[in-house]
């Protein structure tokens, strides 16, 4: 039987997501968080939910709001917050491994179509996303959106209507993985950029085995045959 997802549940999930983001990124006190608009777009939720989550974090002393300047990480007891975090925020028992495998199955499974159908213009578009990624990383800004944009562009390049309609799943998976699994977002931007470039080069070479291997390595999965 279906039931509506309560606003309180979504707000709580966002609070947990933001706590994990601050801890895993090791954001120091005084670091400015992305704007409400950026968080809303990255997490695929409404700005009202983001605002409620940030207010909860203010009440817990994890962030502070400065009028006209934004929201900043506060000086708080990180160990206490980490210990108190739930292992999962999904009530259906879905784990981070589940969503990672589902995402990998979709993207690795589409590699053949992507290699055969992607245009030079689309490959150049992937390069542009990587350039923005590098620029934002150099400026100390979040690059989660660029991760999402890169993988959505890959799936769009398959030019398959069903796959394209499933693409929003990628956004949801990123959001859920961010909330559930700190190891999945232990950000190493230089490594991610390199892995993305390996994928792009394989696409330029129209090399299906190399593209599949690059994607496999990117997901760091042991259970998918190459």
N, C-alpha and C positions, 0 to 999 in steps of 0.2 A: 504494500500500500504506500502510495506516494504521500509525502507531507512537505510542507514548505520549509525552506531553510530559514531559521530565525535570524533576525538582524543581530541579536546578541551573539549567536554562534559565529557569524561572519566577522563581526567586530573582534571577537576573541581570537579567531584564526589570524586576523591581520596583526593583532598585538603580538602574538607568538612569532609571526613571520618577521616583524620588525625587530623584535628582541634578538632573534637568531641572526638576522642581517647585521646588526650592530656588533654582536659577539664574534661571528665568523669573520667579518671584515676587519675585526679588531679596530673599530673606529674609536679614536681617542676622544677624551672630553674636549668639547669645543668644536668638534667636527660638525659641519652643517649637513643635515639630511637632505635628500632630494625634496623638491617642492611637493605639495599635495597633488598637483596636477601630474607630475612625473611619477609619483607613487601610484596614483590611480591608473595611469596608463600601463605602467610596468606590471602591476599586480592584477590588472583587469577587474577592478572593482570601482565603485562609485567614490567620488570625493567625500561624500558625507561619511562613508564608512572609514575612509582614511582619517578624516578629521576626528571621528570618535575614538579611533585607535590611538592617535597621537595624544588626545586629551587624557586617555587612560595611562599612557606612558608618562605624561607630565605628572599625573597624580602619584605615580609610583616612584617619581624622582629619577627616571631613566633619561628623559629628555627635558629640555627647557625651551620655551617659545620666547622669541624676542620680537616685539612688535616692529613690523616693517622689514625685518631681516631674515626671518625664517625659524626653523626648528633645529636645535643643536643638541648633540649628545652631552649628557650631564656626567658628573663625576659620581659614579655609583658602584656598589659592591657587585662586581661582575661574577664572581664565583657563586654568590648567593642566588643571583638571577639565573645563572646557567643550571644550577642544581634544581631549581624550582620549575624549569621548563618541562612541559609534557613531552613524552617520547614521540607522540603523534598527535595531530590535531584533527584527524579524520575519524568519524564515528563508525564508519563501515569496516574498519580493520585494514583498509588499504595501506600498504607500506610504501616508503620511498623507493624501495627496490621494484615494487610492482609498477609504479608509474615510470620509472627509468626504463624498465624493460619494454613497456608499451610504447614509449616514445622511440626507443631504439628500433623496435620491430617495424614501426611505421616508416622511419627515415631510412634505415638500412635496406628495408624491403623495396623502397622506391628508388634506390640508387641507379638501377639499370635504366629506368625511365628518365631520370634526371639527366644522366650522362648523354643519352641519345637525343633528348629534346631541348636541353638548355641552349639558349642563344648566347652569342658573344656579348650582346647587350646585357643580358641577365648576369653573365659571369662578371662583367665590369661593374654591375650593380653590387655584387657580393664584395668585390674589391673596395668599393666606396663605403660599404658598411664597415669593413675592417679598418679603413682609414679613420672613420668617425670613432670606432672603438679605441684605436690607438690614441687619438687626440684626446678623448675624454679620460682615458686612463692616465695619460700624461698630466692632465689637469686635476687629477684626483677625484674625478666624478664617477658615479656608478655607471657600469657598462652592461647591466642586466638587459636593458632594452635592446642593445645591439646584438646580444646573444639571441634574443627572441627574433629580432628582425632577420638575422642571418638564416636561422633554421626555417622560418616561415617562407623566406625567399627560395630556399632549396626546394621545399615541398611544392611551391607554386610552379617552379620550373618543370615539374613532372608533367604538367598540363593534363592532369586527370581530374575530372570534376569531383569524383568521390573523395580523392585524396585532398583536394583543395577545400572541400567542405569539412573534412576532418581536421584541417589545420588549426582551428581554434583550440583543439585539444592540446597542441603544443604550448600555447599560452597558459592554459590551465595547469599543465604538467610542470612548467617552470615555476609557477606560483606555488603549487603544492609541494614540489621538491624543496623549494626555498624554505617553506614552513616546516617540513618534516625532517630534512636530512642535512645537517650541517656539513657533513663531508662532501655532499654533492655541490655545495657552493663555496667550498674553501677556495676562494678565488686565487688563481694564479694567472693573471691576465696575459703575461708573456707566453705562457704555455698554451693558453686558449687561442691566442692570435696565431701562434705557429701551427697548431692543429687545424685551425680554420684555413690557413694558407695552404696546407697540404691537401685539404679537400678541394679548394679552388684550383690548385695546380692539376690535380687528377681530372677535374672537370674540363679544364683547358686542353688536356692531353687526350680527352675522350677515352679514358682508361678506366673501365668498369671495375676490374679487380683492385686497382690502386685506390679508386674512390671508395670502394667498400671497405678496404683495409684502413684507410684514413678515418672513415666514419666509425668503424669498429674501435680503433684506438682512441678516438675522441670520447666515446661513451665509456671506455674502460670496462667493457663487459667480457666475461669469460665464457658465457653460455651461448654466444651466437657464432655459428660457423662462418668462417671468412670465405 
